[in-house]
Amino acid sequence: MMLLILAIVIALVAWALRLMEQAIEGQEFSLMLAGFLVASSAAAMMGVYFLMGNYLVYINQMPRVEQTAVPTDTALADWSEDVPGWLVQAEYTTSGRLE
């Protein structure tokens, strides 16, 4: 995958240089602007590639959150102390069902 992205970036840089050479020969501002925009897109592709690589490493290192079962009465007492009252939306009965 990196070789494909590297080939695309090299092609974009070569195209940008060609556009800028033509801009200097013909004294055209629009070709110089186009060359700058193409070179900027090549730099942005490399930046996104490196940022996504670091982001994927970060995501893979995060601990997995396991789903917990419905709390029992004793667990409910411990659980409700940590959560503010306005955040609790349902009350549990003694059988563990929602009312």
Contacts in CASP RR format, 6 or more apart in sequence:
PFRMAT RR
TARGET T0000
AUTHOR 0000-0000-0000
METHOD contacts of the structure
MODEL  1
MMLLILAIVIALVAWALRLMEQAIEGQEFSLMLAGFLVASSAAAMMGVYF
LMGNYLVYINQMPRVEQTAVPTDTALADWSEDVPGWLVQAEYTTSGRLE
2 49 0 8 1.000
5 45 0 8 1.000
5 46 0 8 1.000
5 49 0 8 1.000
8 42 0 8 1.000
8 45 0 8 1.000
9 42 0 8 1.000
9 45 0 8 1.000
9 46 0 8 1.000
12 38 0 8 1.000
12 39 0 8 1.000
12 41 0 8 1.000
12 42 0 8 1.000
12 45 0 8 1.000
13 39 0 8 1.000
13 42 0 8 1.000
15 35 0 8 1.000
15 38 0 8 1.000
16 35 0 8 1.000
16 36 0 8 1.000
16 38 0 8 1.000
16 39 0 8 1.000
16 42 0 8 1.000
19 31 0 8 1.000
19 32 0 8 1.000
19 34 0 8 1.000
19 35 0 8 1.000
19 38 0 8 1.000
20 31 0 8 1.000
20 32 0 8 1.000
20 35 0 8 1.000
20 36 0 8 1.000
22 28 0 8 1.000
22 31 0 8 1.000
23 29 0 8 1.000
23 30 0 8 1.000
23 31 0 8 1.000
23 32 0 8 1.000
23 34 0 8 1.000
23 35 0 8 1.000
24 32 0 8 1.000
70 92 0 8 1.000
70 96 0 8 1.000
71 79 0 8 1.000
71 92 0 8 1.000
72 96 0 8 1.000
73 92 0 8 1.000
73 94 0 8 1.000
73 96 0 8 1.000
76 92 0 8 1.000
80 88 0 8 1.000
90 98 0 8 1.000
90 99 0 8 1.000
91 98 0 8 1.000
91 99 0 8 1.000
92 98 0 8 1.000
92 99 0 8 1.000
93 99 0 8 1.000
END
